[in-house]
Structures are given as C-alpha cells and as structure tokens.
Amino acid sequence: MTNASDSYLPPSDSQRLVLHNEIHTRPSATFKLPALVVYVAVLNAKVSIADECQHLRLLTGHAHLSVEQMKGNFLQLQCDHFKVIWERHTEFTRYTIIQSLPGNAHWGSQLPELAIHVATGIDWLKNIPGKTITAIQLAMLNEGMDDPDSIFKAKQWLGHGTVVGGTLGRTTGDQPHSHLITNLRIGDDGFVRMLVLTSAGTSENRAGRVAQRLLELETYRIMALLSLPIAKQLSSKLFEAEAQLVDITARIEKNSDSDEVLLNQLASLAAQVESATAEHSYRFSAARAYDAIVRERISEMREKPLSGIQTMGEYIQRRLAPAIATVNATSDRLEALAERVARASALLRTRVEIAAEAHNQELLEKLTRGQALQLQLQTTVEGLSVAAITYYVVSLLYYLTKAAKAYGINLNPEMVAGFSAPVVLVFSWLLIRKIHRNFRGM
C-alpha cells in the first residue's frame, strides 16, 4: 500500500501515517448483550507503563505482554470469556472489563452484587496500580425497554437515592435505541451503578458506543472537578493577596513609604501570584478541556426524559456548570491579579524613574555650574600665567641689558624692559591660546 502511494503521490510527510491513524487508535469495544462492564479509572501520576504492563501480565494468557506492545497507549486483551481494554491518558488510565452478566442476573429479578463476579478476580481489580478516580458497574440488558415498571425494578439494584436517566438516541423511526437509569451514587463496594436497557436487536457496535459514552462522561466529569478543591483553597489566598495589593496601591498614592520598601513588597506579592499561576494554571486549563468533552458526550447521547425523571445530562450539568464556573472565575481572578500587580509595579517603577531623572537633572545642573566656575577660574589662571610669563621674560631682558651696559654697550635697561613688555605680553597670550587649541583638537 505504501509502495503504491509512493508511485502516485509526492513523498509522504514523516508524520502522515501517525496523524492519519490517530483516528483508529482507540476504537470502541464491541460485545453482545446482555453484558456486564466493570470499569475503573485510576490516576497514573506515579505509575509507569512498565508497572501497568506488569499488572496486565497477571491476566490469563498474557504473561508475555511487553512494554513495546503498550506504546500506543491502547490495548484490547482477549481472555477466557471476557475482554480487558487498557487505555492510558495523560493523567489517568482506564481499565474496562467486558463480560457476560452472571447467570442469576436477568430482567425482572433483583440484580445481584456484581463486583464479586468480576471476571478478572477481585484481587486483580484491587491491585490495579494507581489511585481510583472513577469506578462503574454498567449492566446492559437487551430487554426491559417496554416495561412500565422499569424504573421501579431498576431501583432494586441501584439502591437508595433519586434515580436519573432517559432515553438515548434516535433510530430511523424516531424511537430511542436505549434507556439509561442510574442514581450516580457510590455504593458500599465503591462502584457507581448504571443500567442500560436496549432493544433485542441492538448491534454489538451500538452497545460498545453507548457504553463508551457513558463511561467517558462520568470519567471526564470527575477529572473536570479535580480543580474545584484547588479553586476553593486558592480563593482565600487570592482574597489576602488582593487586600495586600489594595494596601500597597493606597500607600503608593499617599507616598507614605519609601519606594524601595514598596517595590520589595510588590516583588514579594508578584512572586506569590506567579508561583500560584505556575502551580495551578495547568489544572485550570485541563478542567476547561474536560468540561468541553463532558458537554460533547452529553450532546452525543441525545438524551430525552424518561417517565418524568430528570435526564442524566441535566443532572450532571446542574452541579458541574457552577463548579466549572467557580474554577473559571478563580482562574480569571488569578490572571487579573497578576496583571494588577504588574501595573502597580510599572507605576511605582515609573515614579522611581521620574525621581531618578529629576535627581540626575539636578546633578547635571550642579555639574554645569561647576564647569562654568572651573572655566572662569581657568581663564583667570590663564591671565595670571600670561602676566607671570611676561614678568619673568621682561626681567630676564632687563638683567641681560644691564649686563651688556656694564660690559660697555650703550643700552638703557629700563627702556629695553619697558618697550619689550607689550611685545612679550602679546607673544605669551598667543602662545597659550595655541597650546589650548592643540589640546582641544586632541
């Protein structure tokens, strides 16, 4: 097949096959009804694929299972009279055990305790590596849809509590293909019980799709709610941080503390907010993603009310929507607080920069005045230097003239000194100016 495509198409991108086959990586199971689906989802934060592989090897006939076979994060293992589906996700791993209903479990009689009849054995189920986040016993019967007492009979197995459910899907004749009844309560055995009644002609594929939607719906609902305790815990810390920011902002306005103290407090507050953002942003983003999947699964069920009871979708959304709203509000509140801290920090830094600029301007003015005074002093020194040079040169000429007169040359020292003084003065002034020009040119 690959060779044929190479004959007719340009070379395939290295990711083409992987991306294309992604749609086939997690197919829904197919099984005959009636059936019992025992489902356990566990958090796998500290569990490796090797640990899960070791546990799956305990199943009959799969002692030689390798980690290499599990790299696709999905396996369907056929065992004696039952099937085990293993799916690993980013945060959790799902184990789905599909088997026949116990012989004494049939419509019209009280359904027995089903956990003890799990085909893998209780010990295997109990020792699944990880922490349980969802556990469901899903009984699927291909009878009972037309029974007017179906809700009453279902309660005998589901136990106490208000039941919810509805009709699922629509066939070509605008008739539902299944009825769902559950109380969404965790029983003494740790499982949530669900009962699905279908028509006698339900196909294996439809049974698998119905089971997959229900199991995923409950799993992703719980995963979405993982962020709710974090949001509640973070709420009080955000209140304290917001109050602290208000206090710092007021002190910035009143200028009651030094800028250094305020900057240190803002930096400490910014570090706290950034730490909370880094720690919880993934959890909040995951909650939004899981909530979107829950809404999608509810929509796919096309659920309608059954005999006046509330639909499972409505019941879930009644509590899930406020929880997700709380999570989203906390996430938005954290982001808004980070922005407010950044704005306050920028405002204070601007004030510090303005103060520093004013101080620098003052220093510059002082330096300018100092340079002007230095220039005046330099000019004065230059004048004194010209006078001193002239004095010494004229004095030297005076003594030289006196010596010449004493030798017999007819010269008047006083006249020579007097006439030479202006010439020496001008020459000295020009010489110093030339020296200054040379220094400035360097």
C-alpha positions as CSV (number, residue, x, y, z in Angstrom):
1,M,0.0,0.0,0.0
2,T,2.8,2.4,0.9
3,N,4.7,1.5,-2.3
4,A,1.5,2.2,-4.4
5,S,1.1,5.6,-2.8
6,D,4.7,6.4,-3.5
7,S,4.0,5.6,-7.1
8,Y,1.2,8.1,-7.5
9,L,1.9,10.8,-4.9
10,P,4.8,13.0,-3.7
11,P,6.8,11.6,-0.8
12,S,4.7,11.4,2.4
13,D,5.4,13.6,5.4
14,S,7.1,11.8,8.2
15,Q,4.0,12.3,10.4
16,R,1.3,11.5,7.9
17,L,0.7,7.9,8.9
18,V,0.8,8.6,12.6
19,L,-1.6,11.5,12.3
20,H,-3.9,9.6,10.0
21,N,-4.0,6.5,12.1
22,E,-4.8,8.5,15.3
23,I,-8.5,8.2,14.4
24,H,-8.2,4.4,14.7
25,T,-6.1,4.2,17.9
26,R,-8.9,3.9,20.4
27,P,-11.9,2.1,18.8
28,S,-15.0,1.5,20.9
29,A,-15.4,-2.1,22.1
30,T,-17.9,-4.5,20.5
31,F,-19.8,-7.0,22.6
32,K,-23.0,-9.0,22.7
33,L,-25.8,-8.2,25.1
34,P,-26.6,-8.9,27.9
35,A,-23.3,-7.9,29.3
36,L,-21.6,-6.5,32.4
37,V,-19.0,-3.8,32.0
38,V,-16.8,-3.2,35.0
39,Y,-14.8,0.0,34.6
40,V,-12.0,1.5,36.8
41,A,-10.1,4.7,36.0
42,V,-7.1,5.5,38.1
43,L,-4.8,8.5,38.4
44,N,-1.4,7.5,37.0
45,A,0.8,10.3,38.3
46,K,3.4,8.0,39.9
47,V,2.6,4.9,37.8
48,S,4.8,3.9,34.8
49,I,3.7,1.9,31.8
50,A,6.0,-0.8,33.0
51,D,4.0,-1.0,36.2
52,E,0.8,-1.3,34.3
53,C,2.3,-3.9,32.0
54,Q,3.4,-6.0,34.9
55,H,-0.2,-5.9,36.2
56,L,-1.7,-6.8,32.9
57,R,0.7,-9.8,32.6
58,L,-1.2,-11.4,35.5
59,L,-4.2,-11.9,33.2
60,T,-4.5,-15.5,31.9
61,G,-2.8,-15.9,28.6
62,H,-0.9,-12.6,28.6
63,A,2.2,-13.4,30.7
64,H,4.5,-12.4,27.8
65,L,3.0,-9.0,27.3
66,S,5.7,-6.4,26.6
67,V,6.0,-2.7,27.2
68,E,6.7,-2.3,23.5
69,Q,3.1,-3.5,22.8
70,M,1.7,-0.8,25.0
71,K,3.4,2.2,23.4
72,G,0.2,3.1,21.6
73,N,-1.4,3.6,25.0
74,F,-4.3,1.3,24.0
75,L,-4.8,-2.5,24.2
76,Q,-7.7,-4.9,23.8
77,L,-6.8,-8.2,25.6
78,Q,-9.0,-11.2,24.9
79,C,-9.1,-13.6,27.9
80,D,-11.2,-16.6,28.7
81,H,-14.9,-15.5,28.4
82,F,-14.1,-11.8,28.9
83,K,-12.2,-8.9,27.4
84,V,-10.0,-6.3,29.1
85,I,-9.4,-2.9,27.5
86,W,-6.4,-0.8,28.7
87,E,-6.2,2.9,27.8
88,R,-3.6,5.3,29.2
89,H,-4.1,9.0,29.1
90,T,-2.1,11.9,30.3
91,E,-3.4,12.0,33.8
92,F,-5.3,8.7,34.2
93,T,-5.5,5.1,33.0
94,R,-8.7,3.3,32.2
95,Y,-9.4,-0.4,32.7
96,T,-12.6,-1.8,31.1
97,I,-13.6,-5.4,31.7
98,I,-16.4,-6.7,29.5
99,Q,-18.0,-9.9,30.4
100,S,-21.3,-11.7,30.4
101,L,-23.9,-11.0,33.2
102,P,-24.0,-13.5,36.0
103,G,-26.5,-16.3,35.3
104,N,-28.8,-15.1,38.0
105,A,-28.9,-11.5,36.7
106,H,-31.8,-11.0,34.4
107,W,-34.6,-8.6,34.0
108,G,-37.5,-9.0,36.3
109,S,-35.4,-10.2,39.2
110,Q,-33.3,-8.2,41.7
111,L,-29.8,-7.8,40.2
112,P,-27.2,-9.3,42.5
113,E,-24.0,-7.8,43.7
114,L,-21.9,-7.7,40.6
115,A,-18.4,-6.8,41.9
116,I,-17.8,-10.3,43.3
117,H,-18.5,-11.7,39.8
118,V,-15.8,-9.6,38.0
119,A,-14.1,-12.0,35.6
120,T,-10.5,-10.9,36.4
121,G,-11.0,-11.7,40.1
122,I,-11.3,-9.2,43.0
123,D,-7.6,-9.4,43.8
124,W,-6.5,-8.3,40.3
125,L,-9.0,-5.5,40.3
126,K,-8.0,-4.3,43.8
127,N,-4.3,-4.3,42.9
128,I,-4.6,-2.1,39.8
129,P,-1.6,0.4,40.1
130,G,-2.8,4.0,40.8
131,K,-5.5,5.8,42.7
132,T,-9.1,5.2,41.9
133,I,-10.9,8.2,40.4
134,T,-13.9,6.5,38.8
135,A,-15.4,3.0,39.2
136,I,-18.6,1.9,37.4
137,Q,-20.6,-1.2,37.1
138,L,-22.6,-0.9,33.9
139,A,-25.2,-3.6,33.3
140,M,-26.5,-3.7,29.8
141,L,-29.6,-5.8,29.0
142,N,-31.3,-6.2,25.7
143,E,-34.8,-6.3,27.2
144,G,-37.0,-4.2,29.5
145,M,-37.4,-1.1,27.4
146,D,-41.2,-1.6,27.2
147,D,-41.6,-2.5,30.8
148,P,-43.7,0.3,32.5
149,D,-42.2,-0.7,35.9
150,S,-38.6,-0.4,34.6
151,I,-37.7,2.5,36.9
152,F,-39.1,0.7,40.0
153,K,-37.2,-2.5,39.1
154,A,-34.0,-0.6,38.4
155,K,-34.1,0.9,41.9
156,Q,-34.0,-2.5,43.4
157,W,-30.5,-2.9,42.0
158,L,-29.3,0.7,42.1
159,G,-30.2,1.1,45.8
160,H,-31.3,4.3,47.6
161,G,-31.3,7.7,46.1
162,T,-33.0,9.6,43.4
163,V,-32.6,8.0,40.0
164,V,-31.9,9.9,36.9
165,G,-31.8,8.8,33.3
166,G,-33.6,9.0,30.0
167,T,-34.0,7.6,26.5
168,L,-30.8,7.6,24.4
169,G,-30.5,8.4,20.7
170,R,-33.0,8.1,18.0
171,T,-33.4,5.4,15.3
172,T,-34.8,5.8,11.8
173,G,-38.3,5.5,13.2
174,D,-37.6,8.4,15.7
175,Q,-37.6,5.9,18.5
176,P,-34.9,5.7,21.2
177,H,-32.5,2.8,21.0
178,S,-31.8,2.6,24.7
179,H,-32.9,3.6,28.2
180,L,-30.5,4.7,30.8
181,I,-31.2,4.6,34.6
182,T,-28.7,5.4,37.4
183,N,-28.5,7.1,40.7
184,L,-24.9,8.3,40.3
185,R,-24.1,7.3,43.9
186,I,-21.0,5.4,45.0
187,G,-22.2,2.1,46.6
188,D,-20.7,0.2,49.5
189,D,-18.4,-1.7,47.1
190,G,-17.0,1.6,45.7
191,F,-18.8,1.4,42.4
192,V,-21.3,3.7,40.7
193,R,-24.1,1.6,39.2
194,M,-25.7,2.2,35.8
195,L,-28.3,0.2,34.0
196,V,-28.9,0.4,30.3
197,L,-32.0,-1.3,28.7
198,T,-31.8,-1.8,24.9
199,S,-33.9,-3.5,22.3
200,A,-33.4,-7.1,21.4
201,G,-31.8,-6.2,18.0
202,T,-29.1,-3.9,19.4
203,S,-25.9,-4.5,17.5
204,E,-22.5,-5.1,19.1
205,N,-21.2,-1.9,17.7
206,R,-24.0,0.2,19.2
207,A,-23.6,-1.5,22.6
208,G,-20.0,-0.6,22.6
209,R,-20.6,3.0,21.6
210,V,-23.3,3.5,24.3
211,A,-21.0,2.0,26.9
212,Q,-18.0,4.1,25.9
213,R,-20.0,7.4,26.0
214,L,-21.4,6.7,29.5
215,L,-18.0,5.7,30.9
216,E,-16.2,8.6,29.4
217,L,-18.9,11.0,30.5
218,E,-18.5,10.1,34.2
219,T,-14.7,9.9,34.0
220,Y,-14.3,13.3,32.4
221,R,-16.8,14.8,34.8
222,I,-14.7,13.7,37.8
223,M,-11.5,14.9,36.1
224,A,-13.0,18.3,35.4
225,L,-13.9,18.6,39.1
226,L,-10.4,17.9,40.3
227,S,-9.7,21.6,40.0
228,L,-12.7,22.6,42.2
229,P,-10.9,21.9,45.6
230,I,-7.9,23.8,44.4
231,A,-10.1,26.8,43.3
232,K,-11.8,26.9,46.7
233,Q,-8.4,26.7,48.6
234,L,-6.9,29.3,46.3
235,S,-9.8,31.7,46.8
236,S,-8.9,32.7,50.4
237,K,-5.2,33.2,49.3
238,L,-6.4,35.4,46.4
239,F,-8.5,37.5,48.8
240,E,-5.5,38.1,51.0
241,A,-3.3,39.0,48.0
242,E,-5.9,41.4,46.7
243,A,-6.2,43.1,50.0
244,Q,-2.4,43.4,50.2
245,L,-2.3,44.9,46.7
246,V,-5.0,47.4,47.6
247,D,-3.0,48.5,50.7
248,I,0.2,48.8,48.7
249,T,-1.6,50.9,46.0
250,A,-3.0,53.2,48.6
251,R,0.4,53.7,50.1
252,I,1.8,54.4,46.6
253,E,-0.9,57.1,46.2
254,K,-0.2,58.7,49.6
255,N,3.5,58.4,49.2
256,S,3.7,57.3,52.8
257,D,6.6,54.8,52.4
258,S,9.8,54.8,50.6
259,D,9.8,53.5,47.1
260,E,12.3,50.8,48.0
261,V,10.0,49.3,50.7
262,L,7.0,49.4,48.3
263,L,9.0,47.8,45.5
264,N,10.2,45.0,47.8
265,Q,6.6,44.3,48.9
266,L,5.3,44.3,45.3
267,A,8.1,42.0,44.2
268,S,7.2,39.6,47.0
269,L,3.5,39.7,46.1
270,A,4.3,39.2,42.4
271,A,6.3,36.1,43.3
272,Q,3.4,34.7,45.2
273,V,1.0,35.3,42.4
274,E,3.4,33.9,39.8
275,S,4.0,30.8,41.9
276,A,0.3,30.1,42.2
277,T,-0.1,30.7,38.4
278,A,2.7,28.3,37.6
279,E,1.3,25.7,40.0
280,H,-2.3,25.7,39.1
281,S,-2.6,27.0,35.5
282,Y,-2.4,23.5,34.0
283,R,-5.1,22.2,36.3
284,F,-7.5,25.0,35.4
285,S,-6.8,24.6,31.7
286,A,-7.4,20.8,32.0
287,A,-10.7,21.5,33.8
288,R,-11.9,23.5,30.8
289,A,-10.8,20.9,28.4
290,Y,-12.5,18.1,30.3
291,D,-15.7,20.1,30.7
292,A,-15.8,20.6,26.9
293,I,-15.6,16.8,26.5
294,V,-18.4,16.3,29.0
295,R,-20.6,18.7,27.1
296,E,-19.8,16.9,23.9
297,R,-20.6,13.4,25.3
298,I,-23.9,14.7,26.7
299,S,-24.8,16.1,23.3
300,E,-23.9,12.8,21.6
301,M,-26.3,10.8,23.9
302,R,-29.3,12.8,22.5
303,E,-31.0,12.1,25.8
304,K,-34.7,12.7,26.5
305,P,-36.6,12.5,29.8
306,L,-37.8,9.0,30.8
307,S,-41.1,8.7,32.7
308,G,-40.8,12.1,34.3
309,I,-37.3,11.7,35.9
310,Q,-34.5,14.1,35.3
311,T,-32.1,13.2,32.5
312,M,-28.5,12.3,33.4
313,G,-27.2,15.2,31.3
314,E,-29.3,17.8,33.1
315,Y,-28.4,16.3,36.5
316,I,-24.7,16.5,35.8
317,Q,-24.8,20.0,34.3
318,R,-26.8,21.3,37.3
319,R,-23.8,20.7,39.5
320,L,-20.9,20.6,37.1
321,A,-21.7,24.0,35.5
322,P,-21.4,26.0,38.8
323,A,-18.3,24.1,39.7
324,I,-16.6,24.9,36.4
325,A,-17.8,28.5,36.7
326,T,-16.1,28.7,40.0
327,V,-12.9,27.3,38.6
328,N,-13.0,29.7,35.6
329,A,-13.7,32.6,37.9
330,T,-10.8,31.7,40.1
331,S,-8.5,31.3,37.1
332,D,-9.6,34.7,35.7
333,R,-9.2,36.2,39.1
334,L,-5.6,34.9,39.3
335,E,-4.8,36.3,35.9
336,A,-6.4,39.7,36.7
337,L,-4.4,39.9,40.0
338,A,-1.2,39.2,38.1
339,E,-2.0,42.0,35.7
340,R,-2.9,44.4,38.5
341,V,0.4,43.6,40.3
342,A,2.3,44.2,37.1
343,R,0.5,47.6,36.6
344,A,1.2,48.7,40.2
345,S,4.9,47.7,39.8
346,A,5.1,49.6,36.5
347,L,3.5,52.6,38.1
348,L,5.9,52.5,41.0
349,R,8.9,52.0,38.7
350,T,7.8,55.0,36.6
351,R,7.7,57.1,39.8
352,V,11.1,55.9,40.7
353,E,12.5,56.6,37.3
354,I,11.0,60.1,37.3
355,A,12.5,60.8,40.7
356,A,15.9,59.4,39.5
357,E,15.6,61.6,36.3
358,A,14.9,64.7,38.4
359,H,17.9,63.8,40.7
360,N,20.1,63.3,37.6
361,Q,18.9,66.6,36.2
362,E,19.9,68.3,39.5
363,L,23.3,66.7,39.4
364,L,23.7,67.8,35.8
365,E,22.9,71.4,36.7
366,K,25.4,71.3,39.5
367,L,28.0,69.8,37.2
368,T,27.3,72.5,34.6
369,R,27.6,75.3,37.2
370,G,30.9,73.7,38.4
371,Q,32.2,73.6,34.9
372,A,31.3,77.2,34.4
373,L,33.2,78.2,37.6
374,Q,36.1,76.0,36.5
375,L,36.1,77.8,33.1
376,Q,36.2,81.2,34.9
377,L,38.9,80.0,37.2
378,Q,40.8,78.7,34.2
379,T,40.5,82.0,32.4
380,T,41.8,83.8,35.5
381,V,44.7,81.4,35.8
382,E,45.5,81.9,32.1
383,G,45.6,85.7,32.6
384,L,47.9,85.3,35.6
385,S,50.0,82.9,33.6
386,V,50.4,85.4,30.8
387,A,51.3,88.1,33.4
388,A,53.8,85.8,35.1
389,I,55.5,84.8,31.9
390,T,55.7,88.4,30.7
391,Y,57.2,89.4,34.1
392,Y,59.9,86.8,34.1
393,V,60.8,87.3,30.4
394,V,61.0,91.1,30.8
395,S,63.0,90.7,34.0
396,L,65.4,88.4,32.1
397,L,65.8,91.0,29.3
398,Y,66.3,93.7,32.0
399,Y,69.2,91.8,33.6
400,L,70.7,90.9,30.3
401,T,70.6,94.6,29.2
402,K,72.2,95.7,32.5
403,A,75.0,93.2,31.9
404,A,75.5,94.4,28.4
405,K,75.7,98.1,29.7
406,A,78.2,97.1,32.3
407,Y,80.3,95.5,29.6
408,G,80.3,98.8,27.7
409,I,77.4,98.6,25.3
410,N,75.3,101.7,25.4
411,L,71.8,100.4,26.3
412,N,69.3,101.7,28.8
413,P,67.9,98.7,30.7
414,E,64.7,100.4,31.8
415,M,63.8,101.5,28.3
416,V,64.5,98.0,26.9
417,A,62.4,96.4,29.6
418,G,59.6,99.0,29.1
419,F,59.4,98.6,25.3
420,S,59.7,94.8,25.4
421,A,57.0,94.3,27.9
422,P,54.0,94.7,25.4
423,V,55.6,92.5,22.9
424,V,56.3,89.7,25.4
425,L,52.8,90.1,26.7
426,V,51.2,89.6,23.3
427,F,53.5,86.8,22.4
428,S,52.8,84.9,25.7
429,W,49.0,85.3,25.2
430,L,49.1,84.0,21.6
431,L,51.3,81.1,22.7
432,I,48.9,80.0,25.5
433,R,45.9,80.2,23.1
434,K,47.7,78.0,20.6
435,I,48.5,75.4,23.3
436,H,44.8,75.3,24.3
437,R,43.7,74.9,20.7
438,N,46.1,72.0,20.3
439,F,44.7,70.3,23.5
440,R,41.1,70.7,22.4
441,G,41.9,69.2,19.0
442,M,43.2,66.1,20.7
